[in-house]
Amino acid sequence: MAKKESKQKFERPSLVRGMKDILPSDAFYWNYIHNKVFKMAEDYGYSYIETPILEEKNLFVRSIGETTDIVEKEMFSFVDQGGDRLVLRPENTASVVRAYNEHGMVSQPQPVKLFYYGSMFRRERPQAGRYREFHQFGFEVLGDDQAVNDAQLILIAHNFFKELGLNTSIQINSLGNPVSRERYKKELTDFMKSKRNQLCDDCKKRLLKNPLRVLDCKNDTCNEITLDAPQIIDSLEEEDNKHFTQVLEYLDELEIPYNLNSRIIRGLDYYTRTTFEIWPEESGGTRQSELGGGGRYDGLSELLGGRPTPAAGFAVGIERAINLLREKKIHIPGQETPDIFLAQLGDVSRRRALKLFEVLRSEGFSVYESFSKDGIKPQLEIANRLNIKIALILGQKEIIDGTILLRDMESGAQEVINYQKTVSELKKRLSKVAHNNGVKIIQPGGDENEPSG
Ligand code: AMP
């Protein structure tokens, strides 16, 4: 038996469908976005929260809603060895609310402002911009029902994309409260009854279970049928209407353009009042590449067994943001080439170079090396390939003379400089480069940290 098994062909493990590796060539996008999110959170006073990827299945069944696509079809769920029904989180808001309740954040000064950043999992059909593991960051304001929160959240989402150099449009709607929403659902179902046969198969089912979802179906025919449907905005109660008007007034004040869009009902059941999505500006009215979305979820805490806690938030898909940056060929800081290539020849020089690297790094220079290479030629080829403007070369002769060679990689001109003046000479050269291109800004610290030879 064992013999037979050993003959079986070993299948090389491969990437699970819908997952992806984030490769070094993309790392600067990820770093850039990560830093931007954390900086924005600091600017706006949001604290970081990280909840586990694994949660009880019930958390999402209760919060997102049993009849939603996510809960019905898309959760990676399993029963573990101990019989617990678990899922890989499909989104993070429900977990944040669970944590808020579980850790008694209700007794902190309200509102509590939290942000998160991490992977979510949905077993959707993979396609461009749609993965089974994807990353989101989100901002949540818990414990306050004021419209100003909704507006500031929209402002943060809008600013995030603006600062990335991406133009977006805000699509906004209000779903009112659960009672008026039920009334509206009935109105919508009545309107749709005579058109039922023309709807796609999914929408036929949605009409029975969750008619609002017909409004955000991506099928063209369903879209056309619902063009004349009654609008939820017209069935809002006075208080909800007032809240929505306030949100819009704040946005006007902030000069954030928005489109009133009655189709923004969001896939999740827990939304109340404001809902919004962020679309790429040129998406021509389609939502396939929607970048983010959010809204108010005043009833979610109670749904999860907590105290009534009004709250609002949004989530942005990081892969979608990166795809758009790439599509628009937007330059990202961090794509810059290193300032200096540090080349060495021979064992003693290699040891000296290893130490010099540390001095240069502590001075704020970005330095690249290839210490494992022996010849100068292959090292300079790397410097050329990376488009590095200055190479420092340390060989046996330089070690004996207490010097170092500074090579201008464009002209090939080489100068011998005093080893102990390396830092100040580099500063002179690099500020000249900065001046000439008007781009590169390097302001390393003082000169006191020259290498000792
Ligand atoms: P949602 O949690 O459904 O409101 O989604 C918020 C944002 O997450 C969306 O606007 C997308 O940018 C992103 N997103 C949602 N699902 C996926 C997915 N399957 N793959 C990539 N990004 C996604």
Residues whose N, C-alpha, C, O or C-beta is under 5 A from the ligand:
A	BS01	AMP	E91 R122 E124 G129 R130 Y131 F134 E290 L291 G292 G293 A315 V316 G317 E319 R320
